[in-house]
Each structure stands twice: as C-alpha cells, then as structure tokens.
Amino acid sequence: MAQPKMPKLKYWHFDIDVEQIGWLTIDTPKSPVNVLSRACIEELETLVLRFEDLAASGELAGVVLLSAKDNGFVAGADVREFDEMSDPSILPAALERTHAIFNKIENLSIPIVAGIHGFCLGGGLELALACHYRIAVNDDSTKLGFPEVKLGIFPGFGGTGRSIRQAGPVAAMTAMLTGKNYRAGQAKGMGLVDRLVKHRDQLRWAGRKAVMQRQKSKPAGFTKRFMAMGPLKGYTANKMREQTKKKANPKHYPAPHKLIDLYEKYGDDPKAFIKAEIEHFPDLMASDTAENLRRVFFLSEGLKAQGVKGEKPVFRRVHVVGAGVMGGDIAAWCASRGMEVTLQDLDMERIEPALKRAKKLFKKRLKKPQAVEAAVSRLVADPDGKGVSRADVVIEAIVEKLEIKQKLFAELEPKMKKTAIMATNTSSIPLEDIASVLKQPKRLIGLHFFNPVAQLPLVEVIKQAKNTDAQVRMGASFCTAIGKSPVIVKSEKGFLVNRVLMPYMLQAVMRVENGENPEQIDKAAVAFGMPMGPIELMDVVGLDVGKAVAEELGQEVKEGGKFASLVSQGHLGRKTGKGFYKWEDGKAQKGEAAPHANYEGLGRDLVQPLVDECEVCVKEGIVADADMADIGVIFGTGFAPFLGGPLKARRDGKA
C-alpha cells in the first residue's frame, strides 16, 4: 500500500505495513542509547497528531513502538539538557507539552503497543506506560525502573500516576522511591508489563498480535489499590516516610519526601497525581541537590572514558592471589560478572571460606539457581597457581608487607602472559617499591578495591612512574568491564581515598581520646551528610588496619591512648565484635549521643581535614583535577553526593 506522507524525521522511523499496522522505531542519532530529548519529543508530537488523522481515516489499525538500539528501549530523558531545562521559565511549559503528548498517546482510538528490550528507564518507562499494552523480552538484559530519585527528582512525564494505576500504590511508590531496576518477570508481576517473550525477535510478532486483538493493559485490582484508599493512604504514607528517612535526610534529598507528600494527597487519584507533577517537579529540578547529583552523574559517566580508546579489550580470565576478605571478594565479584577466575592461596583451608562467601554473593545478586551455579563453576580454587599463565589479569591481594609482595611478584612475572595486566591491590605501599624487583617494573599497576567489594563502586587505578598511559588505560578498561568506576591516581602513600580519610578519622579519634562522645561525633557526621560517622567507620575498617595505614602515612597515633589500647587488646572493631563500639550481628551498639546545639555545624568541622587533604592531593597531582578528586572521594568514602563532592562543597561554601 502507498505510504502516507510523513514529516522528515531525525529520531524516529515510521512505516505502515499491508495490515495497516504502524511500526514506530526510535533511534537517537550519534548516541549509544535512546534518550528523550526535547527535539525527539517534538517529533513524537508530530507523529502522534498524524496517528490521530490516519486512525480517523481508517488508514492505521494500530502502532507498535520499538527500539533500533541493541542495548535497549529508552534510557530516559536526555540528562544533558537538564541544566538548561531547570530554568523555571522553560520547564513548566515543556512538561505541559510532554504531558499533553503522552495523554494523546494514551487516548488514541487505536491500540499502541510498546515492545521493550534492554533498558527501559525513567522517561522511557513513562512513555511505555502511556502506551496501551507492554511486551518485554524476558532475559537478564531487560531492566525497567525509575532512577529519577538518584538525580534529585521524581518522574515528571506522568509516570507517577500511571505506575500507581498499573502496579498499585505500594509497588509503584517503592519503585519510584528506591530507583531500583526490575527484571522483566518482576515488572510483569507488578503490572508494569503485560506480556513476556523469550527473544527480541519475537517482539514484532507479539506486537502485531496485540494490535490485531486490540489488547489493552488492565489496571491494578482492588487488592493492590486498597492501600491508597481512605485512612490507609495516610498510614502507608507515614510508613514510607519512616523507611525513607532512614536512607535520605529530607534536608539533603527532598525529592522522595515530596513524592510521599503528593502520594498522601493524590495516591487514590492517578490523574490528579500526574497533574501535580507539573507544579512540583520544577522546584526539585532547580534545587542544589539535583544540580549536584547531575554533576555526580556526569563525572561518573566520564570515568568510563579513561579506558582503552577504540576497540575495547576483552578480559576472560582473572587470577587472584590471596583468598582473604579482599582477595576472595575481588575474585567473587569478577566471577559474578561472567569471568573465569582462579583463586590462589597457600592451601584449600584458606580458600574455602572465600568460596562460601562467594556463593552467598552469587545467590544475592544473580538470584536464579542456574546463574548461581554457573558463577560457582567459574570460580576455581587454585592453591598451586596454575591459572597464572592463562590469565588476562593477575591481581595480588595478600598481606601489606613490602618484602612479601616483592617476592610474590618476582615469582609471578615469568609465568604471566606478556599481554596480561599485572596488578596489586595494595592500599598504601608505593608501587615503585614493589616493582623494583621486577625485570619489567613498568608492567605493575595498582587496582585498589574497597571493602565491601560488592557495594563500593570505586577502584583506584594506581599509576606509577614507569607505567605507560596504555597500561593504565587497560587497567581502567578492566574496571569498567567488571562494572566498577575507575579513578586514575598517582602512586603515592595512601593514594587518594586512604590519604583523605585518615586525617578525618584520626581527628575524630583524637576528639574521643580527649573525652568527646563518639556517638555525638558520628551523629554529627551523618547530619552533615556522610553515610556513617568516622568512629563507626574506623571500627568497620578495622582498628589494626587504620593504625597501620596511619603510620604508613606518617599520621600520629597517640601512645597509651584509647585507640592504641584497643589495638593492643585485640579489640579491632566489627571483625572482632568490639572496638570503639560493641558489635552484634554486624551492627554497632551505640548509646545516646550527647546533645549538641548544631549537629550539622559540628559535622562540617569534622570533615574539614578530609576537604583540606583533597585540595593538597589536587595540588600534588595525585589525581588529574578537582573533578576526579570529588568523584573519587564520593565513590570511595560515600562523601555526601548531594553536595557534589568535597571540593565542590567548599567552593559553594558548604564544607
């Protein structure tokens, strides 16, 4: 049949087949992922108006919306436009226009079906929810969710009310408040997806069938909607506040709390909830929190560019020497990311605990029994070190003793492939000292992971004097391949994170030595925005480790003081059940914090040594610039993301 005349399109492709089914495909040019920019949405508006005309004339039976990108459907709105869009003279009108377009999609007289594979996040999920029916590929790559809260906002394209309509108030609000990604099967169970297919190539067939049968998604049933009715709405809102306050201070992260307020007003009226977005979204978008979280997002994305340029290297096999907590957890993480891993230590007795911990990690992260067993099979105990010669990456994670590390690397060097990465996980020893015994000292780089490996995203890629840029880029590429964020750091004692943490923690310890209340100190640091206080953090790190790193960095540890006394008695913190605090079931047992007139002000005083040391690290070239210092310290220490990093906070007069 003759194709109807369509406008020239940059972001979309549209054609109609012989059955009068329209095939609408999004393909953002010059971008690895699809995003909803203003220009993309304007084109969509033009298309939807044509759909209405074609439907009225009987030329269009329905539309199937697909993505041309291999990696996913739509990753969300275009974050690059957010700074400009935060202008209050622009954003409300833009939101109203987008709402009108999505409403037109929802109100089309013909069925419109979304076929989802890969990422379907934020604005992408909101677009899918405006469609009449949603089909998703049921594999591990399909992820649906609302990550907006991580950028200091909440869904603004109608996703609030539509998700509540489809999934019910509890599931929808949980998705929006946590920013969690859901697998296709989970999303179907929630009501965000209507049908699953096994493979991407089945989306067209299933989409055609949904159009021909005029299938339409059913909203959440009474059982799910019940929690937003009458007095229960206020009850669920208070429960949400209670849980959210534990993770997000309303002063620091207003978006989730504003979302709960709106839920309490409109949770039983999806259309009213959607309209409320337009009024309340702009203030959040223009907030300091949102601006700083966008900065963190762009800095974290920029870390990926530090790897090898052009064709990316492939890492299949990793060999880890040292099956202690760090080594074992590094090995487990690599295996969970699909790599074959051999784990070496003196004997099986030392390796077995690491294998048991690894299986717990696999069960927690991979869920499916088949995936868990596959990961277990990829992690192989190797007390004899047979995996060294086959490995693409060899990582040492043994005791922090220079002579022992030197001896190990001298033994490893002749066994390794010439192309393999040779790395140490040392936390403080300069690499030049370790590499001095090697025939090719330039090969050794640092890959400094942080504990717990599965939770902390940062890896410091340590560059020593003899490394080439190519070797360091390979290290950064490996970090990206295992889902970690690399920050390149000069080889100096303490590198970046330990160097800035130690003055912060030791100053807090000295306050306790001088009679101040540890609970008060920790409460003040948390009030400032740190994830935990410095005294609790010292217990988590281990007092013995803290003392050793402090001495390595030339920091004073008071002889005869409480800190030194605890170490000498073997009270090393969480791992021994007692340090500055008593520990039960992995949690510090704290008393009441002493009262203080200004907890945030005290917290600001507490972080000053950390901020000061960050400035020194930039001046000394430990990291390339202030941006790298900020993102490294955020990812390595959890420093208040809503402030944009320690040096950004100082520039803004907040630290």
N, C-alpha and C positions, 0 to 999 in steps of 0.2 A: 504494500500500500504506500501511497505517497506520504512522505514525512511532512508534518505541519511545520511551517516556518517558525524557527526559534531564534531568539537573540544570540549573538556571539557570546560564547561562554569561556571563561578562563578557569574556573574552579570545578565545573560540573560538566558531565556529558549526559545527553538525554536522547533517547530514540524510542519509537513505538513499533512493536512487532505486529505480525499479522493477526494476533488475537486481541489487538488494541490494548496490550499491556505496556505501560511505560517503564522503561529501565533508566533510572536516575543514578548516576555514579559520581561520587565525589573524589576528586584527585587534586589536592593542593599542589600547585607547581613549585618546583625547586625546594621541596620540603620532604624530609624523610617520613613525616606523619601528616595526616589530615588535621587541620585546625580550622575553627570557625572564626575567620577574620571578619571585619566589617564588610569588606568587598565581597567575600564569599556569601555572607548573609544577604547582601543586597541582590546578588544574582539569584539566590534561592527565592527571594521575594518575587522577582520577575517570573521565575519558573512556576511558582505556586499560583500566581494570577493566571498564567496560561493553562495550568491544570484545570482551574475552575471553568475556563472558557471551553476547553476541549471536552470536559465532562458534560457540560451543558449541551454541547452539540452532538454528543454520543460518539465522539471520536476516541475517547480514552476510558477504558474499563477500570483501570487501577494503576498504581505505581509501586514498583519495588525499588527501594533505596539501598544501594550497595557501595562498597569502597573499592577503589582500584589499587590501594596500597596493600602490600603483602603483610605488613605488620599490624594492621588494624583498621577499625571503622573510623572513629573520630576521637582524637586525644583530648579534645576540649576546645575552649575558646583560645584565641591567639594571645598568649601571655605577653608577647612583645608589644601589644597595643594597650596593655593595662595602664601604664603610666599616663599615657595621653587620655585614655578613657576615664581615668579617675577624676578628671575635670568635671565639677558639678554642673557646668554649663553645657556639657556634652552628654554625659552618661544617662540621665533620666530619659531623654528623648530617644537615645539609642536602645535603651531597654524596652521602652514602649513599642518601638518599631519591631524589635525582635519578638516580643510577646505577641504582637499582632500577627506576625508571620507564622509563628508556631500555632497560634489559635486557628489560623486559616487552614493549616495542615490538619489539625485535629478535627475541624469542621467540614472538611471535604466530603462531598457526597459519595465519592468513590473510595475504595479501600487503598490505604497507603501502608506498605509493609516495610519494616527495617530488617535487613539481613546483616547480622553482626558477626564479625570475626576479629580476633585480636583485641586491642584496646578500644573500649567504649566508655569514655570517662568524661566527667564534668558536663560541659555543653554538648558533647557527643551523646551522652546518655539522655540528656534533656531533649535533644532532637528525636532520639529513638522513642522516648516516652510520648512525644507529641504524635507519633505515628499510631495507626490503629492496631498494629499487630507486630510482634517482635520475634524473630527467629535467630538463634545463636548457635555457633559451632561449639560443640561440647568437647573442647580439648583444653590443655593446660595454658595455651596462649591467650585464650579469651578471658578478659578481665573487665568487669563493669563496676563503676563506683563514682562517688562524688568526692574528689580530692580538694574541693574548694577551700575547706576549712584550713588546709595546710598553707593556703595563701592569704589567710586572714579574712575570708569572705564566706558566703554560703551560695548555693545555687541561685542564679539570677535569671534563667531563661524559662522559668515555670517548673523547674524540677522539684521544688518543694511540694507543692500541692499535688502534682501528678504522681510523684513517687508515693506519697501517702495514699492517694486514691488506689494505686495498684498494689502496694505492698502492705498497707495498713500503717498506722502511726508509729508503732514500736520499731518495726524493721526499717521503715524509711528514715525515721529520725536517727536511729543507730548508724545507718549508712552515712547520713549527712554529718553527724557529729564526730564520727571517728575518721572519716576519709578513707575507710577500708575498701580494698578491691575485692570483688566477689567473683568466683568462678561461675561459668555458665550454669552449671547444675544448681548452685546456690541461688543464683539470680532467678532461675525458674521457680525454685521452691518459695522464694519471696514474693513472686508475682511480677517481677520486673521483666521477665522473658516468658513468652507463651509456648515456644516450641524449641526443641533441640535437634540438631542434625550432627552427624559424625564428622563430616568433612566440609571444607569451604565450598567445594564444587557442587555441593547439594543445595546451597543457598538459593540459587536461581530456580531450581525445580520446586523447592518448598515455597519460595516466594510466589511463583506463578500459581501454585495450587491455592495458597492463601487468598490471592486476589480473585481467582475464579470462584472460590467458595465464599467470598466476601466475609472472611473470618475477622472477628473483632475481639480484642482482649477483654477479659472480664475483670471488673474492679474487685478489690479485696472484699471478702464476705463479712458478714455481721460479726463473726467471732474476732476477726482482726480489727475491725473498725470500733468495736465495743470500748476499747481502752481510751478512745478520744471522745467518748460520749459523757455528757453531764458532769458530775463531780469527779469522775475518773480522769478526765482530761487534766484537771489541776493536780491530781495525785501523781499521774505519770510525769507531768512537767516537773514537779518537785523532785521526783526520783532521778530524772535526767539531770537536773541541776546538781543534785548531790553527787552523782557519779562524775559529771563533767568538771566540777570544781576541784576534784582530786587530781586532775591532769592539766587543767587550764585555768589559771588565775583570771577572773573576769577583767581585771585591770590591764593585764598583758594581752589577753586573747579574747576580745569582746564578741567575735562572730558567733561561736557556738552558743553563748549565753543569750544573745539577741535572737538567735534562731529558736531557742526554747521559749523565750517570751512570746514570739509570734505564734509558736505552736499552741501555747496556752490560750491565745485569743482565737486562732483560726484552725486549730487542728481538726475540727469536725466539719470544716468548710474548705475543701481544696481550692475552689475558685477564688475565694477571698484570700487564702494564703498566697496564691500566685500573684494576685494584685498587690499584696503587701510587699512583695519583693521590690517592686519599683520604688516604693517610698523609702525603704530601709537599706537596700543594697548600696546606694551611692556613698553614704557616710562611711560604711565599712571599707569600701574600695579606696576612699581618700585618706584612710587612717594611717598613722605612722606604722602601726603593726603590719598592715597589708603591704605598705611600701617596703618595709624591711624584709618581710617574708618573700616578696618578689625578688629582692636583691639576693637573698639566700638561694632562691631557686635558680636564678641566672648564674650565680657563682658555681653552684653545684653542677649545672649543665656544662659550664666551661671547663670543669675538671676533666671531662671526657676527651677534650681536645688535646690533652697532654700526651696522649698515646702516639703510636706509630702513625704517620701520615700515609694516606693511600690505602692499599690493601691491608686489611687487619691480619696480624699473625694469629695462628691457631695454636691453642695450648690444649694438648690432650692428656698428658701425663705429668703428675706432680709428685715429687718425693720430698717428704718432710722428715727431718732428723730431730728427734726429741718428742716424746709422747706425753709430756706433762700437760698442764692445763692449756697453755698457749699452743704448743705444737699439735697436740691432739685435736684441739678445736679448729685450728687452721686446716688441718687435714680433713676433718669432718665437713667443714664449710666448702672446701674445694670439691669434695665428693658429692655434696648436695647440689652443687652447680653443674654436675654432669661429667666431671673429670675423673680419670682413673688415678688413684692415689695410693702410694706405698708409704707406710709409716714405720720409721726405724727408731729403735731404742736398744738398750743393752740386752734385754730379754723380753719374753712374752709377758712376764709378770708385770712389767712396766707398761706394756702396750694395751693389755686387756681393759683397764679402766677407761682408756680413751675410746676404745671400740664401743664400750657400753654407753658412754656419754654420747657418742656419735649416733647410735641408734635412737636415742631419745630425741636428738635434734631432728633426725630424718622423719620420725613419727610426727613431730610437732609441725614441721614445715611442709612436708610432702604429702602427708595425710593418707593417700591411697596405699594400701598394702603392697601392691605391685611396684610402685615407685620407691617405697621404703626399702624393699628387698633389693631392688636394682642398685640403690645407693650403697647398701650394706656390701653388696658384691664388688662395688667399685673401690671400696676402702680395704686395703690388704695389709695385714701385719707383715713387716719385713725386717726382722731383727738382724739379718745378715747384710742388709743394704743392697740387695740385688737390683732394686729399682732405680738406682742412681744412674746407671749407664743408659737407661731408656727414657729418662725424664726430660721434659721440656723446661721444667722449672725445679730447682732444688732449693729448699728453704731450711735453714738451720734455726732451731728454736730450743737450744739447750741452755745450761746454766750461764749466768752473766759473769763468766771468768775469761779474761782475755786469752790466757795461755791455752785453756781447753778449746776455745773456739779456733784459735790458730792451728792447733794440732788437727782438729777435725777437718778444716778446710784444706789443709795440706794433703790429707788423705783423700778427700773428695775430688780435688781438682783433676788428677789424671784419669779418673773414672768417668767424668762427665762428658756428654756430647759437647762439641765445640760451640754449637749454637744455643746451648741451654743457658737459661738465666741462673746465675749463682747469687743467692740472696741470704742475708742474715736478718733475723727478727730482733736483733739487739735493741734494747730500749735506751741505751745511753752511751755505749762504747763507740768512739770514733772509728769509722770503717777503715781508715788508712792504717790504723794499728793492727786490725785483724788481718788485712790484706797484705801486710808486709812480708808474710812468709810464702806468698804465692808466686808462681812463675809468671803469671799474668795477673797482677794485682788489679788491673783495670776492670776485670770481669766482675768483681764483687760489688753488688749494690745492696742497699738496705730495703727490706719490706717490713716495716714496723706496724704490726697489727695491734689492736687494742682489745682489752678484756672487758666484757664478754664479746668474743669474735662475732657471734651471730647477730648481735644487737648494734654494735657500733660500726658506722659505715666507713670510717676513715682508715686509710693505710698511708703512712708516711713513706714515700719513696725516697730513700736517702741517696743523695749524690755525693760521692767522694771526689777528691781532686783529680784522680786519674780516669774517672769514667768519661765515656763519650756521651753526647746527647742521645745517640741511638740506643745505647744500653739502658739509659734511664727511661726513654720512651717505651722501650719494651716492657720494663717493669710497670709503667703506668698502664700499658695496654693489658697486661695480665690482671691488674687490679680491676679494671673495667670489665674484663671477661668473667670475673667471679662476682660481679655485682657490687664492688667496693668503689669508694671515691678516693682517688689518689691525689695527694698533695706533695709536690716535689720540695724536698728540704735539704739544705746543705749539711754535710756531715760535721757536726759539732756536738759537744757533750749535751745530752738531753734533747737534741734536735729541736723541734718546736713545742710539742704538746707537753712533754715532761718538764721542759725548761720553764714554761709559763705556769704550769700547775704547781711546781714545788714552792715557789715563793708564796703563792696563795695559800696552800695547805699549811706550810710551816709557820706563816704568820698567825694563822688560826690556832695552830697547836701552841704557839707561844702565848697566845691570849689565855688558853686553858691552863698552861703552866703558871700563868700569873693570877689565876683564880677566877677567870671568867667562866660562865656557864656554857658547856658545849652545846646543850640543846638550844640555848638562845642564839649562839653563833650560827648553828645550822638553820634555824628558823629564819634568821635574817638573810642568809644567802638565798634561801628558797623564795623569800619575799621579794628579793631583788630580781629573781628570775632564773636562778641556777636549778638544775634538776635535783640536786641534793646538796647538802651542806658540806663544807670542807672536812669536818671532823668525821662525819659518816663516810665520806669518800676515802679518807685515809684508812679507815677500817676496811673498806671494800678492796682497795688496792693491796692492802697488807702492810702492817707497820714495818716489817722487816724490809720489804721492797721499798717503801717510802724512805726509810733510813738510808738504805744502800744508794738509792738514786740521789738523795740529798747530798750525801758525802761525795758521790761521783761528781756532782755539780759544784762542790765547794760550799754548800749551804751549811749553816751552823745547826747542829743538833745538840741541845743543852745536856751536858753530862749531869747525871744524877736527877734529871727531871722526870716527869711522869712518862713522857714518850720513851725515853731510853730505858726506864724501869720496866715498862710493859714489854718492850722487846726482849730484855734480858730474862724476863719471867716466862717468855714464850706465849704471851698474850698478843697475838699478831692480828687481831681483827676478826672479820667474818669467818675466815677459814679455820680458826681455832675456837670459835664460839665466844671469844672475849677480846676486846681491845679497849678503846675509849668507851665503847658500849658493850653490853651483853647482847649476844645474837641468838635468836631462836627461829628455826625454820627459815633461815636466810633473811630475817628482818631484825633491824636494830631495835632493842627495847629501850625506849627513851623515857625520861621523866619529863616533868613540866618545864617548859622554857621559862627562864627568868623574865619578868616583864621588861619592856623597853618602849620608850616613847615613840621611836621611829625605826621600825624594823627595816624598812627599805633603805633608809639612810645608812644604817649600820651595815647592811648588805653591800651597799655601794662602797663603803670604806673597806670592807673585806676583800672586794675584787680588785682594788687598786693595784696591789703588787702584780696581779696577773696582767692587767692592762698595761702597766708600765713595762713589763718584760716583753710584751708583744711589740711595743714600739722599739725596744732595743733589738729584737730579732729582725725587724724590718731594716733598721739602720745597718745591722751587721750582715745583711744579705742571707740570713738563714732561710728566708722564703723570698720569692720574687718581689712581692709588694704587699701593701696593706690588705688588699682583697684576699690574697692567699692566706695571710695570717688570720683574717676574720673567718673564712670558711673552714680552715684547718682547726681552729680553736672551737668553733661551733660543733663540728663533727667529732672532734676528739675529746671534748670536755662537756659538751651539752650547753655551752655558754648561751644564755638567753637569745634564741633565734629572733624573737620579736624586736630585739634591739639591733639586729643586723650584723652583730659581731662586736668584739671589744673595742676595736679602733673606730668603727662607725659610731658606736655608742659614745665614745669620747668626743668625737667630732660634733655630735649632736648635744653634748653637754649632759649626757645621762650616765656617764661612767668615768 
